[in-house]
Amino acid sequence: MTTTATNRAEDPIRCVEGAPLLQLQDLAMHFKTSGDGLLARGTKSVQAVDGVNLTVHAGETLGLVGESGCGKSTTAKLITRLLEPTRGKIMYQGHDIAHLNERRLRPYRREIQLIFQDPYSSLNPRHTVGTIVGTALRTHGMVDKKGELPRVQELLEMVGLNPEHYNRYPHEFSGGQRQRIGIARALATQPKIIVADEPVSALDVSIQAQVMNLLENLRKELGIAFVFIAHDLGVVRHFCDRVAVMYLGRVVEEGPRDPLYEKPEHPYTQALLSAVPDIAVVRGVPPKNRIRLVGDVPSPVDPPSGCRFRTRCWKAEDICAEVDPPLEEKAPAQRAACHFAAPPVESIVAEVPS
């Protein structure tokens, strides 16, 4: 007698009472690398993520922003446990999943899904769309053999694709359609949280709007929480409830969307937001002051002592090199890691401290 899908599916995860959906505690990921040169000895560590603390509640959307190389995508892979962290905890509904083995991790994989950045390389070109989406259903025992095709077609229709295209291959679809397939695959396991790693950055602008509207509708209809990673601060403001700003592997500011955008506390956040184009200038509104950071981002192999942003910060003083500022509340529900958190400056160029 064939076992039904209901019997094969994992038991639901029991949430610890009062625990948030997801909580990162002092999360770090250091990659070992060999020294440079023929005579180099020992190994060094690339501190891709170093001491991240974040909380996501059920149904909430958290935006994660920052320059390329700041650790956003590594954080996404840690949350979904594609990587095992060097230290720290990944608390999901009160359970630490940071170091679980693959067997014990399997029920959690069903509830935490990932949408990849590249809609081309994230889909197996040898598999049909039906196989790609259906694999998740089979892996977690969510449907029996007869129910797989109807469920795959239902998911395709949910993301705006023709359900009759289940037998086509990824190369037969456009970039936007491929990303919709990736979204359907993420939705297949009925997750409670989706990590979207720059899901629209590889798409044309017109297609970006369509995909963002799809994600917005899915969030409202299904109540899924999102960790949304993006470079486009305008997209983040439109889609996210809260925003966290990362710099060189650490969160330097975090808080509700509107207060953070209207009155950023950390100098790095101020510089990022000053670079966002403002359409109001076309209507005659005077442009806001632009903060231009000078100097390069330090290497994650050998980050600066104290505050990691101090080498590019116009407010830096001696204490910034000696004491690493904690991420603490500077305004209601708004946290920043800065000794001199304050409203934006009026200067045009941010000078590097001597």
FENHU-V487053 format. One record per residue. PHI is phi in whole degrees, -180 to 180 (* if undefined). OMEGA is omega as a letter, one per 20 degrees, with the letter a starting at -180 (NA if undefined). BURIAL is # if it has 16 or more other ideal C-beta (glycine too) atoms within 10 Angstrom, else .. Layout:
phi = (PHI PHI)
omega = (OMEGA OMEGA)
burial = (BURIAL BURIAL)
//
This chain:
phi = (* -75 -73 -74 -63 -64 -73 -83 -67 -66 -66 -63 -78 -86 -78 -69 -57 83 -81 -69 -62 -142 -144 -100 -124 50 -77 -142 -138 -112 -99 -75 -141 -76 -68 -84 92 -68 -96 -68 -122 75 -128 -121 -119 -87 -85 -63 -133 -146 85 -89 -125 -145 -134 -128 -96 -58 77 -92 -120 -109 -92 -120 -127 154 -67 -60 88 -84 111 -65 -68 -64 -61 -61 -69 -71 -59 -86 59 -75 -126 -97 -67 -69 -156 98 -124 -118 -92 -113 52 90 -111 -82 -109 -62 -129 -71 -77 -62 -65 -75 -82 -56 -61 -75 -62 -64 -96 -124 -118 -128 -105 -81 -71 -97 -73 -90 -80 -85 -115 -70 -68 -87 -109 -75 -60 -61 -70 -61 -75 -72 -58 -63 -65 -71 -59 -99 59 -89 -142 -89 -61 -72 -90 -67 -61 -59 -70 -61 -65 -63 -67 -62 -67 -63 -98 88 -110 -72 -62 -81 -92 -63 -95 -91 -101 -54 -68 -87 -117 -77 -61 -64 -67 -64 -67 -65 -64 -62 -69 -61 -62 -66 -78 -57 -90 55 -72 -95 -145 -121 -97 -104 -92 48 -71 -120 -67 -92 -108 -63 -59 -64 -74 -56 -62 -65 -67 -64 -64 -63 -63 -63 -66 -65 -62 -70 -75 -103 69 -81 -83 -128 -107 -109 -101 -161 -93 -77 -69 -68 -63 -63 -65 -72 -101 -103 -83 -130 -133 -121 -107 -108 -144 51 88 -132 -84 -101 -157 -153 176 -58 -55 -65 -61 -67 -74 -83 -145 -67 -97 -85 -57 -66 -62 -60 -67 -61 -70 -69 -89 -75 -59 -115 -66 -64 -62 -64 -90 96 -74 -57 -67 -77 -67 -96 -99 -101 -78 -113 94 -94 -67 -61 -75 -70 -75 -138 -68 -63 -71 65 -74 -72 -90 -63 -71 -123 -97 -80 -102 -62 -132 -57 -63 -67 -84 -99 -124 -76 -68 -76 -81 -134 -68 -111 -148 -51 65 -120 -111 -144 -103 -154 -73 -128 -59 -166 -58 -57 -81 -100 -74 -91 -120 -89 -84 -75 -65 -78)
omega = (a r a a a a a a a r r a a a r a r a r a a r r a r a a r r r r r a r a r a a a r r a r a r a a r a r a r a r r r a r a r r r r a r r r r a r a a r r r a r a a r r r r a r r r a r a r a r a r a a a r r a a a a a r a r r a r a a r a a a a a a a r a a a a r r r r a a a a r r a a a r a r r a a a a a r a r r r r r r r a r r r a r a a a r a a a r a r a r r r r r r r r r r r a a a a a r r r r a a a a a a a a r a a r r a r a r r r r r r r r a a a r a r a q a a a r a a r r a a a a a r r a r a a r r r a r a r a r r a a r a a a a r a a r r r r r r a r a a r a a a r r a r r a a r a a r a r r a a r r r r r a a r r r r a a a a r a r a a r a a a r a a r a r r a a r r a r a a r r a r a r a r a r a a a a r a r r a NA)
burial = (. . . . # . . . . . . . # . . . . . . # # # # # # . # # # # . . . . . . . . . . . . . # # . # # # # # # # # # # . . # # # # # # # # . . . # # # # # # # # # # # # . # . # # . # # # # # # . # . # # . # . . . . . . # # # # # # # # # # # # # . . # # . . . . # # # # # # # # # # # . # # # # . . . . # . . # # # . # # . # # # # . . . # # . # # # . . # . . # # # # # # # # # # # # # # . # # # # # # # # # # . # # . . . # # . . # # . # # . . # # . . . . # # # # # # # . # # . # # # . # # # # # # # # # # # # # # # # # . # . # # # . # # # # # # # # # # # # . . . . . . . . . . . . . . . . # . # . . . # # . # . . # # . # # # # # # # # # # # . . . # . . . # # . # . . # . . . # # # # # # # # . . # . . . . . # . . # .)
//
